[in-house]
Each structure stands twice: as structure tokens, then as C-alpha cells.
Amino acid sequence: MSGALASSLLAGGCNDDPPPSKLFDESGAWSVIKYDIDGSGDLNDVDVNNRRDAFMLHFDNAERVVTTAACVENENETPANSTCLLTPTTTQWICRCFGYAFKDDRMLWREFEPGDVPPTLGVDDIDAPAADGMADTDTGGGMAAGDDTLIILGEIMDINSTYNYRPLPTGVFGSNGEDSRFVLQARAGSVFDRAYDDPDGRPSCEPCVP
């Protein structure tokens, strides 16, 4: 066998499996522009005068970590009632940290504390029977095994770089963890930076991964 042929066969046998297909490239910052907190089926627009970019996600694809950031006066405020832009002196950024896996139109999230080692999730966890948990894949995601949340994603065809998440984990942006729905649109990464160093002086978040 020639050296070239042997090298070719060896290289072919060592190829890694291709990465899983994904509905979109999630890397970077995303902002809530519409919401249906109680799962009624009716989407409400975020009031841009009071709450533009007040509820955001940031995906770190390399670490497989997603950070949620909410600009609120207290943890109970949501995209429906936050006074973020009206009262910068009484609002703050509240963040939560999740490890995640992403395949096709589904994500699986698992929470961890800032500074801790992020949980390791893979596409096999999404496909595992335990990941089905309480999820209803006809209408949306929901709580999976343990504290994991299975999220069903969908593209919003008439708005660029915009996707539907159903649901987010319980308590994130007021989500009920079952049939709440949030529509997020891509933002420049610098928009999310205000959650770490707010230009108006609000208390800020610590990064999930130092």
C-alpha cells in the first residue's frame, strides 16, 4: 500500500462526527421583543420606551453557557411591567446562568451558580427519554428531568434574526416554565455588556464564567 493511500485511509478513519444541525447560530446577544407570559397564545410587544433591551440572553458557544439578564426593580418584574428605562436609580440587573445543549429546533438548559463549573450537556441529553419530562413538543417545551428545561424553538419568518422560545426556565423573565413564550431578536454583543457595567450606574451582574 502506498504511503499516500495509507495516509488517506488513516485520515478518513479519524474524522470526527459532524456537529449537530441547529436551527440558527445562537452565539452572542439576544433581546426579548415580544412575550406571552401566561401562555394565552397572544403575543405582546415589549414597550421600547420603557423596556428596550431590558431582557436579554447571551450565548457563549465555546463554553456552552447562556446568561439571562433582566433589568428590574425586583425579581418579580417581567417584560410586561419592568420600569428599567424609567427609573435607573431603583432598578438593577439580575442574571442567571445555564449550561445548554442545542440540536435542530430544541435546547436543553440546566442552571448553575455564577463562578461554578458549568454543567456539561450534549445532544444525547436532548434525545434521551428523560429529557422529555413534562415537555409537550406539540405546543412547546417544559420541565425535563430534574431541573432541566427543554425549549422548543421556531423561526419568526417575517422579522430578521428573530426566534421563538417556548418556554424559558421557570422565573426567567416571568416564565411559568411550561407554556410561556418569548420572541428574541439578535443584538450586537456590546448591548449585553451593560448587564456587567451599566452606563447608568445600576447594580450589575457577575459573569457566569470568570
N, C-alpha and C positions, 0 to 999 in steps of 0.2 A: 504494500500500500504506500503510495507516495506521501511525502510529508505534508503536502498541501491538502490532499484529500483527508488525511488523518486529522489535521488541524480543523478542517471544515466540519467533520463529523463531531469532533470534540466540542467545538463551539456551538453546534446545533443542539447537542445534548445538554448544554449547560444554560440554555436560555431560561430566564426567569419567566414565571407565568405573567401574562399581560395584566396590567392594573384593571380593577373592576370598572365597568362603564358607569358614568354618573350623568345625571340629567343636566348638570351645569358645573362650571368651575366655581367652587364656593369660596375660594381664598379672598381674604380682605374684609371690608366693612359693608354692612347692610343695614338699612333703616326701615322701620315699620312705616308704611304709608296708608295701610288700611287694616281694619281689625273687626273681628266678630268674637267678642269675649265669651258670650254665653252660648255660642253655637246655634244661634237662631237661624242662620243662613243669610242674614243681611249684613253686608259689609259696610262699615262706616269709614269715612276718610279721616285721617289724622288732621287736626286743626294746625295748619302750618304756622299760624301766627303765635300759637302758644306752645306747640309741641314738635316742631320740625326737628328731626334727628335727635329726639329725646329718648327714643327706644331703639337700641341698635344691637346687632350681633357683629362679632369679629371672629373669623375663622383663621386659625394658624394651621395650614395644611401640613407643614412639616412636623409639628408636634401633635397633630390630630386633637387640637384643643379649640373649643369655641367658648368665647366670653360673651355673656349677655350684659348689657349696660342700660340702666333706666335712670333718667333724670327726674327725681320725685322728691316730695316733701317727706313721705313715709312709704313703707313697703307696700301699703295697700293701694297706692295710686296706680293708675293704668293709662294707656293711651287715650282713654275717654275723659280723664279728669286731672291729669298732671298739670301743675302750674309752672312748669320748668322755665319757660322764657319770660313769664310774667314776674316771677319772684326769685331771682337768682340768689338772694341772700338767705332764703329759707329752704332752698332745695339742695339736693346732693345727688351724687352718682352712686347707685347701688349696683354691684356687679355679682355675677355668679359664674362658676367655672364648670365646664363639662368636657370630658373626653367623648369622642364621637367616631362612628364609622359611617360610610356613605357608599351606597350601591344603588344604581338605577334611580328610582324615584323615592328611595327610603333612606332615612338616617336613624341611627340609634345613639342616644345620648345617655351618659352616666355622670352624675355630679361628683366633684371633688373640691376640697378646700384650697384656696389660693396658696401657692407655695408647696403643696404636697405633690407627690409624683402622680402625674395624670394616669387614669386607668387606661389599660390597653384594650381596645375594641377592634375587631376585624369584621370583614364582610360575613364570615361564618357565624358571627353572633347575630347578625341581622337575619340570616337564613335559618338559624336554629329554631326548633319548635318553641322553645321557651321564650323567644323574642316576640311571639305572637301575643302572649299575655292577654290583656284585655283589649287589644287593638281591634279595630273594625276597619279593614282595608277597603271597604266599600265607601265609607264616609270619612274616614280619617284614621289617624294613628291613635296612640293612647299609651297607658302604662304597660310596659312589658314586664319581664321577670325582675323581681326586686324593685329597685328604684330607677330602673332604666325606662326611657321614654322612646317609643317608636314613632317617628314623624313621617307622615306621608307628604310628598312634595308635588307641586304642579306648576307648570309654566303659565304665566299670565301673557297670553299671546299678543295683546294689543298695547302692552307697555314694555319698553325695552328693559332688559336685565332685571326682571321682576318675577318673583316666585312666591307661591302659596305654601305655607307651612301649617299642617294640621295634625296634632296640636303642638304647642311648646310645653315643656315640663311644667308641672303644677306650680303656680305662683310666678312664673316668668311672664312679665308684662300683664299680670292678672289672669293668665291662662288657667282653665279648670283642669288641664291635663287630660281631657277626654275629647271634646269636640270644639274647643276654641280654635279660631283660625286667624292667622296673621299673614299679611302680604308685605314682603320686604323687597326693597329695591337697592341695587348696588350703589355704594358711595365711595369716594376717594378715601384711602386709608387714613389720611390726616383728619378726617371728620371724626373718626373714633378716638383719636388722640386726646380729645377734650375730656374723655372719661378718666384719663390718667393725669391730666394737667389742665384744669378748666380755666379758660381765659377770664371768666367772670368770678373766679375765686371760690367756686363751690368745692366742698369736700369731694375728693376724688377716690378712685379705686386703686388697689394694688394689682399689678399684672398677675394673671393666673400662673404663668411660668416666668420666674425671675430672669 
